[in-house]
């Protein structure tokens, strides 16, 4: 584990969300991701980051149990993933298209306030499963699973900050060249997320 010292991902996401009801929301948008080489099986042996472009569509179902706020998120992603040639010299990435489905259950518990509606600290945790599908998915139909535990601060209804510990179990697309068995890798890391919303309903 190379906690803190090795950068794993930088991700920027922008989207539009529409509230069907007070508890059901839909959204769609674009994600730009830069994945840096990490772990025992880095995707880029050249040591350069792997860019990835995504489009996504979400359905969020929210429910409240006492002070605990639960959110179920179902996401579809269309991914354009960079691939690097094996030859040396000046290289530029090719691109491969893949589809992926994700399900996340997330909980948030306010600290010092009865609800999440006011500015306050809160505990948050989630578990998210990733499933790849389509013709370009190889061994990694089970793509990965993420478990997160963190602390957040809600500055206003439209702006919050979260930081915490992330455990990732990921299956690589190709088998181990020595054993020909699927490669399952566990990674631990620290995440920092900034969330901002613009409300156009007013």
N, C-alpha and C positions, 0 to 999 in steps of 0.2 A: 504494500500500500504506500503510495507516494502522495499522501494527503496534503492539500494546499499547494504544494510545490509544482505540480504538473497540471496545466490547464487542459480540460477535457472538451468543453463545448462553449461556444458563444452563440446565442440565439436571439433573434429579433423577430417579433410577430406583430402583425397589424391585421385587424379584422373588423367586421361589422356585426353587431348583435341585435337581435329582435326579440322582445319579450312577448310570447304568446299569451301567458298568464303571469301571475305573480310568482309562480313556482316552475314555469317551463320557459326556457330560453333557447333560441337557435342562433347560430353564428356561422360565419364563413370568412376566410381570409387567406393571407400569404405568410409564409415563414422563410426566413433566410437563416441557415445554420452553417457554422464553421466547426467541423470536428477535427480536433488535434490528435496526433498519434499518442496513444496511451495503452497501458496494459501489456500483457505478454504477446498479443497478436495484433499489433497496430495495423490499421487498414492501409496506411500510407508508409511504406518503408523508406520513402525518400525524405521523411521528416517534415513534410509540408501539410498544411491543413486541407481537409476535404470539404469543399463547399457543397451544399445541398439546397435545392429550392423545393418548396412544398406549397400545395394548396390544401386547405382543410375545410371540413364542414362538421359542426358540433350540434348536439342536443344535450342540454343541461336540465336535470330534474333536481329541484331543491326541496328539502324537507327539514323541519325543525323538531327536535325531541328534547324538551326541556331547554337548557341553554346551549345544547349541541346543535350546530348547523351541519347537515349532511348534504353533499352534492354528488349526484351520479352523472358522469359525463361520458357520452358515446361520441367517438370521433372517427371520421374517415379521412385518410390522407392520400394525396397523389404526390409521389416523390420523384424528383429528378436528381439522381445521385451521381456524383463524380466518380470516375474510375480512371486509374493511372496505368499507363503502359509499363511493361516490364523492361523496356529498352532504356538505356541511359541517354545522356545528352539533354538538350532542351526538351522539356516535356510539357504537354498541356493535357488536361483531363478530357476523357470522353464522358458520355452521360448514359445512364441506364434508368429506365422508368420502372417504378414499383408502386403497388398499392399496399396500404396497411390500415388495419382497424385497431382502435384502442378503447379500452374501458377503464375508467378511473372512479374510485369511490374516495371521497375526501371529507374529512371532518375538521371543523373549526370550533374552538371553545374559548369564549371571551374570558379575560382575566380582569376582575374588578368591576365589570359591567354586566348587566343581565342579558344583553343582546349584542349582536355584531353591528348594530346600526350606528353606534357612536364611536368617536375616536378612542381607541384603547389597544392594549396589548392582547394577543390571543395565541393559544397553542393551535398548531395545525398538523395534520398527518394525512397521508394518502397511500393507497396501493394502486398501481396502474399496470395493466396487462396489455402487451403489444402483439398482434397477430398479423403476419404478412400473408398476402394472397396475390394470385395472378401468375402469368407465365414466367416472369423473371425471378420469382422467389425460389431459392434453392433449398438447402437443408433448414434454413431459418424460418420455417412457418411460424413456430414460436420464436418471435423476434427477441423479446426481452420482458422483464418484469422490474418495476421500480417501487421501492418502499421509501417514503420520506417522512421525517419527523423534524419539525422546526418551530420557530417562534416568529410571529409577525406583529407588525404595528400598523394600525389603520389610521392614517392621518385625516382622512375625510371619506365620504361615501365613494369618491372617485379615485382615490390614490392610497396604495398600501405597499409595504415592503416586507419581504419574507426571507429568512435565512435558516439553514438547517442542514441536517445530515441526510445523505442519499445513499441507499444500497441498491446496486444494479446487478441483475443476473441477465446476461446477454448470450445468445447463441449466434455463432458466426456462420456466414453463408457457406463457407467451405470447410471440409473435414481437416483434421490434423494431418499434415503430410506424412508424418511418421507412422501413426497408428491407423489412419483412415477413419477414425471415430469422430463424431460431432464434437465441436469445441464449445464448451460451456464455460464462460468466464464470469467471475464475480469482481465487482469494483465498488469501492467506497469513496465518497467524495463529499465536498461541501458545496452547496448551491446558494446563490444570492439572486433573488428575483424582485423586479420592480414592476408593479401593475398600475396602469393608468387608464381611466375611462373618460370619454367625452359623451355627455348626455345631450342628444339632439331633439328630445321630446318637448323641450320647453320653448 
